[in-house]
């Protein structure tokens, strides 16, 4: 019998065909974060047991919509000269919850435009789906883009299944000490896989947590933000539509995923 190798499927004798290389995974990217408030009851619909709501003074209806333009690679760094395996974009929604006496960030919806990034997210517990994501890039020369300075204007769009799901605008008003509070905590996720019998039970049901290591942060900018969410027959974003805008942020981020911790399961 052949010995099969590779971090993930498909495993082969050499392991070269595996969709994912083994961790650690390194990330560098630009992030636009837009924070707003929605109905806390709508957020509660997305919070399974044993998770609890944030306290009233912890803004239980706060949501972050994050759009990221990433480069990511393995510890071999061979992806740097093969950019089809290096570059991707994603857009996601983050809320917060309490568990074991601690406040956590939690991704409830996320779309990404590459298969390796989608499945890598499934390994981590992110509920990733394929989509089309676009984000204005800042420039340092010419006029075909905004500068990272007061008055710089950015846009972002998300689509999936041939339908526009979100449209965002952001205008820099000045520097910021941070890039928001909703997505600023360790992530708490569920890793799920239904049983092959289709009997309503799961073969994998784990509560896991993770955060980046070797984090590097670029200068942060704050500004005015707009966000519009659209209806789709296969999505439910209308239920967490903005009721009040908080603001927007831009920041370049570098981090490494070196593994997480299983809390339950």
C-alpha positions in Angstrom: 0.0 0.0 0.0 1.3 3.4 -0.9 2.2 5.9 1.8 0.3 9.1 1.0 1.7 12.5 1.9 0.5 16.1 2.0 -1.1 18.4 4.6 -4.6 18.2 3.0 -6.3 16.5 0.1 -5.4 15.2 -2.4 -2.7 13.3 -0.7 -0.2 11.6 -3.0 3.1 9.7 -2.8 5.0 13.0 -3.1 2.5 15.3 -1.4 3.0 18.0 -4.1 -0.7 17.9 -5.3 -2.0 18.8 -1.8 -4.2 21.9 -2.0 -2.5 23.4 1.1 1.1 23.4 2.3 1.6 22.8 6.1 1.6 25.7 8.5 3.0 28.1 9.4 1.2 30.4 6.9 2.4 34.0 6.5 0.2 36.9 5.5 0.8 40.5 4.4 -2.0 42.7 3.2 -4.1 45.9 3.2 -7.3 45.9 5.2 -10.3 48.2 4.9 -12.5 47.8 8.1 -15.9 49.4 8.4 -17.7 49.2 11.7 -21.4 49.7 12.3 -24.2 48.8 14.7 -27.1 46.5 13.8 -29.9 44.9 15.9 -28.3 42.8 18.7 -31.0 40.2 18.2 -29.8 39.6 14.6 -26.3 39.1 15.9 -27.6 36.6 18.5 -29.1 34.5 15.7 -25.5 33.7 14.6 -24.2 32.8 18.0 -24.5 29.0 18.8 -24.2 27.4 22.2 -22.1 27.6 24.3 -21.4 31.2 23.2 -23.0 34.1 25.1 -23.7 37.7 24.1 -21.3 40.5 24.9 -22.4 42.6 27.9 -24.5 45.7 27.3 -21.5 47.9 27.8 -19.6 45.9 25.2 -21.7 47.0 22.3 -23.5 43.7 21.5 -24.8 45.0 18.1 -21.4 46.0 16.8 -20.3 44.5 13.5 -17.1 44.9 11.4 -17.1 44.5 7.6 -13.5 43.8 6.5 -12.1 43.7 3.0 -8.6 42.5 2.6 -6.1 42.3 -0.3 -3.7 39.6 0.8 -0.4 37.9 -0.2 0.1 34.7 1.7 2.8 32.0 1.6 4.2 28.9 3.3 7.4 28.7 5.2 9.2 27.7 1.9 8.3 31.1 0.4 8.2 29.5 -3.0 4.8 31.2 -3.7 6.6 34.5 -3.9 7.7 33.8 -7.5 4.4 32.0 -8.4 1.9 34.8 -7.6 -1.2 32.8 -8.6 -0.6 30.8 -5.4 0.2 34.0 -3.4 -2.5 36.6 -4.0 -6.1 36.6 -3.1 -8.9 38.9 -1.7 -11.6 38.3 0.8 -14.5 40.1 2.5 -15.9 39.1 5.8 -18.2 40.1 8.7 -17.1 39.9 12.3 -19.1 40.1 15.5 -18.2 39.4 19.1 -19.2 36.9 21.8 -18.4 35.8 25.3 -17.2 32.3 26.2 -15.5 31.1 29.4 -15.6 34.5 30.9 -13.7 36.1 27.9 -14.7 38.4 25.0 -13.9 37.1 21.5 -14.1 38.1 17.9 -16.0 35.7 15.6 -16.3 35.6 11.8 -19.9 34.9 10.8 -19.8 35.4 7.0 -16.8 35.4 4.7 -16.1 35.2 0.9 -12.8 34.6 -0.8 -11.7 34.5 -4.5 -9.3 31.5 -4.4 -9.8 27.8 -3.7 -6.7 27.4 -1.5 -7.7 30.3 0.7 -11.3 29.0 1.0 -10.2 25.5 2.1 -7.5 26.9 4.4 -10.2 28.9 6.1 -12.2 25.7 6.6 -9.3 24.2 8.4 -9.2 27.2 10.7 -12.9 27.3 11.2 -13.8 30.3 9.0 -17.1 29.7 7.0 -15.6 30.7 3.7 -17.4 30.7 0.4 -16.2 31.7 -3.1 -16.9 35.2 -4.2 -15.7 38.2 -6.2 -14.0 40.8 -4.1 -12.5 44.2 -5.2 -10.7 46.9 -3.2 -9.2 50.2 -4.3 -5.4 50.1 -3.9 -3.5 53.1 -2.7 -0.7 54.5 -4.9 2.5 56.4 -4.3 2.9 57.7 -7.8 0.5 59.0 -10.5 -3.2 59.9 -10.2 -4.8 56.5 -10.7 -5.5 55.8 -7.1 -5.7 57.5 -3.6 -2.8 58.4 -1.3 -2.8 57.3 2.3 -3.5 60.8 3.5 -6.5 63.0 4.4 -9.0 63.0 1.5 -7.9 59.6 0.1 -11.0 57.8 -1.3 -11.5 54.1 -1.4 -14.2 51.7 -2.6 -14.9 48.0 -2.1 -17.3 45.5 -3.6 -18.4 42.0 -2.8 -20.3 39.7 -5.1 -21.2 36.0 -5.2 -23.4 33.8 -7.3 -23.6 36.6 -10.0 -25.1 39.0 -7.4 -23.7 42.1 -5.7 -23.8 41.6 -1.9 -22.0 44.6 -0.5 -20.7 48.0 -1.6 -18.5 50.2 0.6 -16.9 53.6 0.4 -14.2 55.1 2.7 -12.6 58.5 2.8 -9.6 59.2 5.1 -10.0 62.0 7.6 -6.7 61.5 9.4 -4.4 59.1 11.2 -5.7 56.7 13.8 -4.2 54.9 16.8 -5.9 51.7 15.8 -8.1 50.0 13.2 -11.3 49.4 15.2 -12.5 47.3 18.1 -14.8 44.6 16.8 -12.1 42.5 15.0 -9.3 43.2 17.6 -9.6 40.1 19.7 -8.6 36.4 19.4 -10.9 34.6 17.0 -13.4 31.9 18.2 -14.7 29.5 15.6 -16.4 26.2 15.0 -14.9 23.5 12.8 -17.8 21.5 11.4 -18.2 18.5 9.1 -21.5 16.6 8.7 -21.6 12.8 9.0 -21.7 11.0 5.7 -24.9 9.3 6.7 -26.7 12.6 6.5 -28.5 12.0 9.8 -28.2 15.5 11.1 -25.2 14.8 13.3 -21.6 16.0 12.7 -18.4 13.9 12.5 -16.4 17.0 13.4 -17.8 19.7 15.8 -14.9 21.6 17.5 -14.8 25.0 19.2 -11.4 26.4 18.4 -9.5 29.7 18.9 -6.6 31.3 17.2 -4.7 34.5 16.8 -1.7 35.6 14.7 1.9 35.6 15.8 4.8 37.8 14.7 2.3 40.6 14.0 3.5 43.7 12.2 1.2 46.8 11.8 1.5 49.7 9.4 0.2 53.2 10.1 -3.5 53.3 10.7 -6.0 55.8 9.1 -9.5 56.5 10.1 -12.3 58.1 8.1 -15.9 58.4 7.0 -17.5 55.2 5.8 -20.6 54.0 3.9 -21.9 50.5 3.5 -24.8 49.1 1.6 -25.8 45.4 1.7 -28.0 43.8 -1.0 -30.5 40.9 -1.0 -29.7 37.5 -2.5 -31.7 34.3 -2.5 -28.7 32.4 -1.1 -27.4 35.0 1.5 -28.8 36.6 4.7 -26.9 39.9 5.0 -30.0 41.9 5.1 -30.6 40.6 8.7 -27.4 42.3 9.9 -27.7 45.5 7.8 -26.3 48.7 9.3 -28.6 50.7 11.6 -25.8 53.2 12.7 -22.4 53.7 11.2 -19.4 53.9 13.5 -16.5 54.6 11.1 -13.9 53.2 8.9 -10.2 52.3 9.1 -7.3 51.4 6.7 -4.2 49.5 7.8 -1.5 47.3 6.3 -1.0 44.1 8.4 1.5 41.3 8.5 0.9 38.2 10.6 1.6 34.4 10.8 -0.8 31.6 11.5 1.1 28.9 13.4 -1.8 26.9 14.8 -4.7 27.3 17.2 -6.2 25.6 20.2 -9.1 23.2 20.5 -11.4 24.3 23.4 -14.2 21.8 22.9 -14.8 18.8 20.7 
